[in-house]
Structure formats: structure tokens, C-alpha cells
């Protein structure tokens, strides 16, 4: 069983030394920026939140598709790099958060919230708190799309399908797909 819970100091150091290869394993800078998700349902009037944005890997591909792209991460160093890499993007903003909650954002702010490769690094209790915070800041009718929600089969901080249904119970219809033995893809709306 894997335990990839990673301290903030690790991510701050990675931002200073090799953010590309640390965030996406062995990727170099060119490969890093090319690796982009396909996200269903984006519209040009949406406020989009990239939860755990790191240096803003998806900002370049998402910002032209939405009204505003917001990236949040608890590594101040990652956010500094993100701002540097995206200084010429007018509808892109980056924020450092506490690593405990999303209190920097008001209720019902975002139309779409995306999470990728974050929850596998967060303690289980904190994941539950973050899901509640995501519900709070997601607009009615908004979507959360999480690509790598940890499975209990492979992660100490992972969840069973039943637990996922329980912690996402306040959302509307939930779509859970087991991507592999490691993680789930979850999409649901408020």
C-alpha cells in the first residue's frame, strides 16, 4: 500500500529545482506543457478553478476556453512560478492557500473545478474537508471533475466506492469510473 502524502516543503523545493519532472514524473519542460486534459463542458462564460495547480500546467490550454482561469496551490513557490510563466495571460490568476481549506474563495464562485494528481498527496481526513470546501465554492449547476481520486486498493489515504458516494452525497448525480486499481475519475454537479 502506498502513502504518497507529501509535505509542503517538498513542493516548494520542487518548484525551485525541477517542477516539470516532479509534477509529472520524468517529463521535461516541453513534454510537461503538452500534457493537457480533455475536460467536457467548458464554456466561455465560466469561472474555472484548477485545484492544486502547481505551476499552472493547464492554464495555457484552459484560459482561452473560459472567462477566468483561477489556479490555487498551497506551495507559495509553485504559485510564484505559475505567475511568472503566465504573466501575459489576462484572464489567469493564481493564489496560494493555507493547505487546510479554500477560505480565500467566496461561496458559490466557480462553474467548474478540476483536480488532478492532488488528492493522492493529501491525508484522507483533509480530502474530505476539501470536498466539502469544493461544494461550498461551487455554483449551483457547477461541475467538479477529479481525475485521480485515490482508491483504497492502493493508497493508505484512498477510498472505496461507497465512501466516495458518502463524501460526495451533497452533490447531484455522481459519475465514478475506476480508472485503474490506483484511482477513480469522478465527475459530479452541484
C-alpha positions, 0 to 999 in steps of 0.5 A: 500500500502506498502513502504518497502524502507529501509535505509542503516543503517538498513542493516548494523545493520542487518548484525551485529545482525541477517542477516539470519532472516532479509534477509529472514524473520524468517529463521535461519542460516541453513534454510537461506543457503538452500534457493537457486534459480533455475536460467536457463542458467548458464554456466561455462564460465560466469561472474555472478553478484548477485545484492544486495547480502547481505551476499552472500546467493547464492554464495555457490550454484552459484560459482561452476556453473560459472567462477566468482561469483561477489556479490555487496551490498551497506551495507559495513557490509553485504559485510564484512560478505559475505567475511568472510563466503566465504573466501575459495571460489576462484572464489567469490568476493564481493564489496560494492557500493555507493547505487546510481549506479554500477560505480565500474563495467566496461561496458559490464562485466557480462553474467548474473545478478540476483536480488532478494528481492532488488528492493522492498527496493529501491525508484522507481526513483533509480530502474530505474537508476539501470536498466539502470546501469544493461544494461550498465554492461551487455554483449551483449547476457547477461541475467538479471533475477529479481525475485521480481520486485515490482508491483504497486498493492502493493508497493508505489515504484512498477510498472505496466506492461507497465512501466516495458516494458518502463524501460526495452525497451533497452533490447531484448525480455522481459519475465514478469510473475506476480508472485503474486499481490506483484511482477513480475519475469522478465527475459530479454537479452541484 
